[in-house]
Amino acid sequence: MSTQVSETQVQLERLHSLQEEVNSLETEKTLLQEKIYEESKHRQQLQRDLDDLKSQFQQEKMELQSKVEKQKKETRDAQLALEAANRERELLHIQHKSHDQGDKVGQPAVTSTFRL
């Protein structure tokens, strides 16, 4: 009978040891689940931040593209105005030159006015 009590005692100790191991594993599982939950929340926040940054980047990109297009138009307008001013200056120079030549030769000055 002593052997049977001893075996029962060993089995109870083994059962107790296994129960402690199960409790430890359940505690570890709970901690890991909490960590997974926190990491998931953090990942979701990072994703929201990334989405916000992408949206902000797109908005700034569109604003810059608009500014670039406006500057291109202003540059084209200024270039056209400069070209028109140069043509007008050349015409005035030609008219002035023609007028001076007419006076020297004794002929009336040839004047023509071109408007662009």
C-alpha positions in Angstrom: 0.0 0.0 0.0 2.9 2.3 0.7 4.0 1.9 -3.0 0.6 2.9 -4.1 0.5 6.0 -1.9 4.0 6.9 -3.1 2.9 6.6 -6.8 -0.2 8.6 -6.1 2.0 11.3 -4.4 4.4 11.3 -7.4 1.4 11.7 -9.8 -0.1 14.5 -7.7 3.3 16.3 -7.7 3.5 15.8 -11.4 -0.1 17.0 -11.8 0.7 20.0 -9.7 3.9 20.7 -11.8 1.9 20.4 -15.0 -0.7 22.8 -13.6 1.9 25.4 -12.8 3.4 25.0 -16.3 -0.1 25.5 -17.8 -0.7 28.5 -15.6 2.7 29.9 -16.7 1.9 29.3 -20.3 -1.6 30.9 -20.0 0.0 34.0 -18.4 2.6 34.1 -21.2 -0.2 33.7 -23.7 -2.2 36.6 -22.1 0.9 38.8 -22.1 1.6 38.0 -25.7 -2.0 38.8 -26.7 -1.8 42.1 -24.9 1.5 42.8 -26.7 -0.1 41.9 -30.1 -3.0 44.1 -29.3 -0.8 47.1 -28.5 1.4 46.5 -31.5 -1.7 46.3 -33.7 -2.9 49.7 -32.2 0.5 51.1 -32.9 0.5 49.8 -36.4 -2.9 51.2 -37.1 -1.8 54.6 -35.8 1.3 54.5 -38.0 -0.9 53.6 -41.0 -3.2 56.6 -40.2 -0.1 58.8 -39.9 1.2 57.5 -43.2 -2.1 58.1 -44.9 -2.2 61.7 -43.5 1.3 62.3 -44.8 0.4 60.9 -48.2 -2.6 63.2 -48.3 -0.6 66.2 -47.2 2.1 65.4 -49.8 -0.5 65.1 -52.6 -2.0 68.5 -51.5 1.4 70.2 -51.5 2.3 68.6 -54.8 -0.9 69.9 -56.4 -0.3 73.4 -54.9 3.3 73.4 -56.2 2.1 72.2 -59.6 -0.4 75.0 -59.7 2.3 77.6 -58.8 4.6 76.2 -61.4 1.9 76.4 -64.1 1.1 80.0 -63.0 4.8 80.9 -63.2 5.1 79.3 -66.6 2.2 81.4 -67.8 3.6 84.5 -66.3 7.0 83.7 -67.9 5.3 83.2 -71.3 3.3 86.4 -71.0 6.4 88.3 -70.0 8.3 86.8 -72.9 5.6 87.7 -75.4 5.5 91.3 -73.9 9.2 91.5 -74.3 9.1 90.3 -77.9 6.3 92.8 -78.7 8.3 95.6 -77.1 11.4 94.6 -79.0 9.4 94.6 -82.3 8.0 98.0 -81.5 11.4 99.3 -80.7 12.8 98.0 -83.9 9.9 99.6 -85.9 10.5 102.9 -84.1 14.2 102.6 -84.9 13.4 101.9 -88.6 10.9 104.8 -88.7 13.4 107.1 -87.1 16.2 105.9 -89.5 13.9 106.3 -92.5 12.8 109.8 -91.3 16.5 110.9 -90.9 17.3 109.5 -94.4 14.4 111.4 -95.9 15.6 114.7 -94.4 19.1 114.2 -95.7 18.0 113.3 -99.2 15.4 116.0 -99.3 12.5 113.6 -99.6 9.7 113.2 -97.3 10.2 110.7 -94.6 8.6 107.3 -95.1 6.6 106.5 -92.1 4.6 103.5 -91.5 2.9 102.4 -88.3 2.4 98.8 -87.5 0.3 97.8 -84.5 0.5 94.4 -83.1 
